[in-house]
Amino acid sequence: MKMMFRPESLQRRTKQIKSNNKKNEENRKRNRILNFRVSEEYDLINKQIEISGLSKQEYFIQLLREHQIKIIADYRVLEIYQKRYFNWQKWLKSSGN
């Protein structure tokens, strides 16, 4: 069933939707957004976050509060370090050392 709206009713409906969105933002525990740009550091940041096993949000919050990241070792961390070690060994063999 197709509904037709008059411009006034459509504007009122749009305002209601926008006001509902604002209410939801105010009720959030963390209602502020922080964005920043990186270039060369992007891959390094993502690798460190992957190793930590935390979400990006948790990673940066812990880094700011405690000035360090505590890595809880599990099978994912072990696999990541095994891959790094294997790649490092391949590089050493290829360089002739």
C-alpha positions as a Markdown table, in Angstrom:
| # | Residue | x | y | z |
|---|---|---|---|---|
| 1 | Met | 0.0 | 0.0 | 0.0 |
| 2 | Lys | 1.5 | 3.3 | -1.1 |
| 3 | Met | 1.2 | 6.3 | 1.2 |
| 4 | Met | 1.2 | 9.9 | 0.0 |
| 5 | Phe | 2.4 | 12.6 | 2.3 |
| 6 | Arg | 1.8 | 16.3 | 2.2 |
| 7 | Pro | 5.0 | 18.3 | 2.5 |
| 8 | Glu | 4.0 | 19.5 | 6.0 |
| 9 | Ser | 3.3 | 16.0 | 7.4 |
| 10 | Leu | 6.5 | 14.8 | 5.7 |
| 11 | Gln | 8.5 | 17.5 | 7.4 |
| 12 | Arg | 6.9 | 16.7 | 10.8 |
| 13 | Arg | 7.7 | 13.0 | 10.4 |
| 14 | Thr | 11.3 | 13.9 | 9.5 |
| 15 | Lys | 11.7 | 16.1 | 12.6 |
| 16 | Gln | 10.3 | 13.3 | 14.8 |
| 17 | Ile | 12.8 | 10.8 | 13.4 |
| 18 | Lys | 15.7 | 13.2 | 14.0 |
| 19 | Ser | 14.6 | 14.0 | 17.5 |
| 20 | Asn | 14.4 | 10.2 | 18.3 |
| 21 | Asn | 17.9 | 9.8 | 17.0 |
| 22 | Lys | 19.1 | 12.6 | 19.3 |
| 23 | Lys | 17.5 | 11.0 | 22.3 |
| 24 | Asn | 19.2 | 7.7 | 21.6 |
| 25 | Glu | 22.6 | 9.4 | 21.4 |
| 26 | Glu | 22.0 | 11.1 | 24.7 |
| 27 | Asn | 21.2 | 7.8 | 26.4 |
| 28 | Arg | 24.4 | 6.1 | 25.2 |
| 29 | Lys | 27.1 | 5.7 | 27.8 |
| 30 | Arg | 29.8 | 6.8 | 25.3 |
| 31 | Asn | 28.1 | 9.4 | 23.1 |
| 32 | Arg | 31.2 | 11.2 | 21.8 |
| 33 | Ile | 32.9 | 10.3 | 18.6 |
| 34 | Leu | 36.7 | 10.7 | 18.0 |
| 35 | Asn | 38.2 | 10.5 | 14.5 |
| 36 | Phe | 41.7 | 11.1 | 13.4 |
| 37 | Arg | 43.7 | 10.4 | 10.2 |
| 38 | Val | 46.8 | 8.3 | 9.8 |
| 39 | Ser | 48.7 | 7.0 | 6.8 |
| 40 | Glu | 51.9 | 5.0 | 7.4 |
| 41 | Glu | 50.8 | 4.1 | 11.0 |
| 42 | Tyr | 47.5 | 2.5 | 9.9 |
| 43 | Asp | 48.9 | -1.0 | 9.3 |
| 44 | Leu | 51.0 | -0.8 | 12.5 |
| 45 | Ile | 47.9 | 0.2 | 14.6 |
| 46 | Asn | 45.8 | -2.6 | 13.1 |
| 47 | Lys | 48.5 | -5.2 | 13.8 |
| 48 | Gln | 48.8 | -4.1 | 17.4 |
| 49 | Ile | 45.1 | -4.2 | 17.9 |
| 50 | Glu | 44.9 | -7.6 | 16.3 |
| 51 | Ile | 47.6 | -9.0 | 18.6 |
| 52 | Ser | 45.9 | -7.5 | 21.7 |
| 53 | Gly | 42.7 | -9.2 | 20.9 |
| 54 | Leu | 40.7 | -6.1 | 21.9 |
| 55 | Ser | 38.3 | -4.0 | 19.8 |
| 56 | Lys | 39.7 | -0.7 | 18.5 |
| 57 | Gln | 37.7 | 1.2 | 21.1 |
| 58 | Glu | 38.9 | -1.0 | 24.0 |
| 59 | Tyr | 42.5 | -0.8 | 22.7 |
| 60 | Phe | 42.6 | 3.0 | 22.6 |
| 61 | Ile | 40.8 | 3.4 | 25.9 |
| 62 | Gln | 43.1 | 1.0 | 27.7 |
| 63 | Leu | 46.1 | 2.7 | 26.1 |
| 64 | Leu | 45.1 | 6.1 | 27.3 |
| 65 | Arg | 44.1 | 5.1 | 30.8 |
| 66 | Glu | 47.0 | 2.7 | 31.6 |
| 67 | His | 49.7 | 3.8 | 29.1 |
| 68 | Gln | 50.2 | 0.2 | 28.2 |
| 69 | Ile | 48.2 | -2.7 | 26.7 |
| 70 | Lys | 47.9 | -6.0 | 28.6 |
| 71 | Ile | 47.8 | -8.9 | 26.1 |
| 72 | Ile | 45.9 | -11.9 | 27.3 |
| 73 | Ala | 47.4 | -14.8 | 25.6 |
| 74 | Asp | 45.2 | -17.2 | 23.7 |
| 75 | Tyr | 45.4 | -19.3 | 20.5 |
| 76 | Arg | 45.1 | -16.2 | 18.3 |
| 77 | Val | 48.1 | -14.5 | 19.8 |
| 78 | Leu | 50.1 | -17.7 | 19.5 |
| 79 | Glu | 49.2 | -18.0 | 15.8 |
| 80 | Ile | 50.2 | -14.4 | 15.1 |
| 81 | Tyr | 53.6 | -14.8 | 16.7 |
| 82 | Gln | 54.2 | -18.1 | 15.0 |
| 83 | Lys | 53.5 | -16.4 | 11.6 |
| 84 | Arg | 55.8 | -13.5 | 12.5 |
| 85 | Tyr | 58.6 | -15.9 | 13.6 |
| 86 | Phe | 58.2 | -18.0 | 10.5 |
| 87 | Asn | 58.4 | -15.0 | 8.2 |
| 88 | Trp | 61.4 | -13.7 | 10.2 |
| 89 | Gln | 63.2 | -17.1 | 9.7 |
| 90 | Lys | 62.4 | -17.0 | 5.9 |
| 91 | Trp | 63.9 | -13.5 | 5.7 |
| 92 | Leu | 67.0 | -14.6 | 7.5 |
| 93 | Lys | 67.5 | -17.6 | 5.2 |
| 94 | Ser | 67.0 | -15.5 | 2.1 |
| 95 | Ser | 69.4 | -12.9 | 3.2 |
| 96 | Gly | 72.1 | -15.5 | 3.7 |
| 97 | Asn | 72.6 | -15.3 | 7.5 |
